[in-house]
Amino acid sequence: MPKDMKDFPRPPNDNGRGLHGSWDAAWTGDEQGYDYWIKLLTELNIKWFKVLDDRGKSISFCEKLLNAGIFPIVRILRRDPPPNDTPEPNPGHLGSPEEQTIKRLIQAGVRYFETNNEPNLTVEWKNNAIPGNSIEAAKLVALNWLFDARLILSLGGLPG
């Protein structure tokens, strides 16, 4: 049965304002630290914030955001097993390490997850090997996204 927008988890006093955080999954708030940036986000009345996660490194930041009434939307970096463990998501889908990270983030209170980023860009493909046929590339991305979405839903999260 379809859900109405009001049935989805939302931050307190949601106003729809959101920002995209750092593109660097290792970002820890620079020399100011997370608290400085969360204070600024709160002053701007930001309610949604996109966070990049690489193997659970965003959990403490997400907890701080949630405590400030800001909902993180977490983009999960997916890595293949070594030696091919670069973070390009295509082709492929979430594995056990990412599943464990999602479980930990859900336990922390995160609900929204993004599993792929701009699959139309060659840099989002292993070895820049985006299929030449855009229809076939779209089919491959959609199939892998569906796999990831089902996993995220089964864990209690909401995929994007």
C-alpha positions as CSV (number, residue, x, y, z in Angstrom):
1,M,0.0,0.0,0.0
2,P,1.4,3.5,-0.9
3,K,2.6,5.8,1.9
4,D,1.7,9.4,2.2
5,M,4.6,11.8,2.7
6,K,3.4,12.5,6.3
7,D,3.9,8.8,7.1
8,F,7.7,8.9,6.5
9,P,10.1,9.9,9.4
10,R,10.9,13.6,9.4
11,P,13.0,15.8,11.6
12,P,11.3,17.9,14.3
13,N,9.7,21.1,12.8
14,D,10.7,20.0,9.3
15,N,10.9,23.0,7.0
16,G,12.4,21.1,4.0
17,R,15.8,22.8,4.3
18,G,18.8,20.7,3.6
19,L,22.5,20.9,2.6
20,H,25.0,18.5,1.1
21,G,28.0,17.9,3.3
22,S,31.6,17.2,2.4
23,W,32.4,14.9,-0.5
24,D,35.3,13.5,1.7
25,A,34.2,10.5,3.8
26,A,37.1,11.1,6.1
27,W,36.0,14.7,6.9
28,T,35.8,15.3,10.7
29,G,34.8,18.9,10.8
30,D,38.3,20.3,10.0
31,E,40.0,22.0,12.9
32,Q,36.7,23.3,14.3
33,G,35.2,19.9,14.7
34,Y,31.6,18.7,14.2
35,D,30.1,20.7,17.0
36,Y,31.0,24.0,15.3
37,W,29.4,23.0,12.0
38,I,26.3,21.6,13.7
39,K,25.9,24.9,15.5
40,L,26.0,26.7,12.2
41,L,23.5,24.2,10.6
42,T,21.2,24.8,13.6
43,E,21.4,28.6,13.3
44,L,20.5,28.2,9.6
45,N,17.6,26.1,10.6
46,I,18.8,23.2,8.4
47,K,16.8,20.0,9.0
48,W,18.4,17.6,6.4
49,F,22.1,17.0,5.8
50,K,23.7,14.7,3.3
51,V,26.6,12.7,4.8
52,L,29.1,10.5,3.0
53,D,29.9,7.3,4.9
54,D,32.9,5.0,4.3
55,R,32.9,1.9,6.5
56,G,31.0,3.5,9.4
57,K,33.1,6.6,9.8
58,S,30.0,8.9,9.8
59,I,28.2,7.3,12.8
60,S,29.4,9.8,15.5
61,F,28.6,12.7,13.2
62,C,25.2,11.3,12.4
63,E,24.4,10.9,16.1
64,K,25.3,14.5,16.7
65,L,23.2,15.7,13.8
66,L,20.2,13.7,15.1
67,N,20.7,15.1,18.6
68,A,20.5,18.6,17.0
69,G,17.2,17.7,15.2
70,I,18.8,17.3,11.8
71,F,18.2,14.2,9.8
72,P,21.2,12.8,8.0
73,I,20.8,11.2,4.6
74,V,23.7,8.9,4.4
75,R,25.4,8.0,1.1
76,I,27.1,4.7,1.5
77,L,30.4,4.1,-0.3
78,R,30.5,0.6,-1.6
79,R,33.8,-1.1,-1.9
80,D,34.8,-4.4,-3.5
81,P,37.1,-6.7,-1.5
82,P,40.8,-5.9,-1.8
83,P,42.7,-5.4,-4.0
84,N,39.9,-3.7,-6.0
85,D,38.5,-1.8,-3.0
86,T,38.2,1.6,-4.6
87,P,34.9,3.3,-3.8
88,E,33.2,3.4,-7.3
89,P,29.8,1.8,-6.9
90,N,29.3,0.5,-10.4
91,P,28.8,-2.2,-11.3
92,G,27.9,-4.0,-8.1
93,H,25.8,-3.8,-5.0
94,L,26.1,-3.5,-1.2
95,G,28.0,-6.3,0.5
96,S,28.4,-7.5,4.1
97,P,30.6,-4.6,5.3
98,E,28.1,-2.0,4.1
99,E,25.2,-4.0,5.6
100,Q,26.9,-3.9,9.0
101,T,27.4,-0.1,8.6
102,I,23.8,0.4,7.7
103,K,22.7,-1.7,10.7
104,R,24.9,0.5,13.0
105,L,23.6,3.7,11.5
106,I,20.0,2.5,11.9
107,Q,20.7,1.7,15.5
108,A,22.0,5.3,15.9
109,G,18.7,6.6,14.4
110,V,19.5,7.2,10.7
111,R,16.6,6.2,8.4
112,Y,17.6,7.5,4.9
113,F,20.3,6.0,2.7
114,E,21.6,6.6,-0.8
115,T,23.5,3.7,-2.3
116,N,24.7,5.1,-5.6
117,N,25.8,8.5,-6.7
118,E,25.6,10.0,-10.1
119,P,25.8,6.7,-12.1
120,N,25.8,8.7,-15.3
121,L,29.4,9.8,-14.6
122,T,32.2,7.6,-15.7
123,V,34.1,8.3,-12.5
124,E,31.4,6.4,-10.6
125,W,32.3,3.2,-12.5
126,K,35.2,0.8,-11.8
127,N,38.1,1.8,-14.1
128,N,35.8,4.4,-15.7
129,A,34.2,1.5,-17.6
130,I,30.7,2.8,-18.0
131,P,28.9,0.8,-20.7
132,G,28.8,2.5,-24.1
133,N,25.1,1.8,-24.4
134,S,23.3,4.1,-22.0
135,I,20.2,1.9,-21.9
136,E,22.2,-1.1,-20.8
137,A,24.1,1.0,-18.2
138,A,20.7,2.3,-16.8
139,K,19.4,-1.3,-16.6
140,L,22.5,-2.5,-14.8
141,V,22.3,0.5,-12.3
142,A,18.6,0.0,-11.8
143,L,19.0,-3.8,-11.1
144,N,21.8,-3.2,-8.6
145,W,19.9,-0.3,-7.0
146,L,16.9,-2.6,-6.5
147,F,19.1,-5.2,-4.8
148,D,20.4,-2.5,-2.5
149,A,17.0,-1.0,-1.9
150,R,15.6,-4.3,-0.8
151,L,18.5,-4.9,1.6
152,I,18.1,-1.4,3.1
153,L,14.3,-1.9,3.5
154,S,14.8,-5.3,5.1
155,L,17.2,-3.7,7.7
156,G,14.6,-0.9,8.5
157,G,16.1,1.9,6.5
158,L,14.6,3.9,3.5
159,P,16.6,3.9,0.3
160,G,17.2,6.8,-2.1
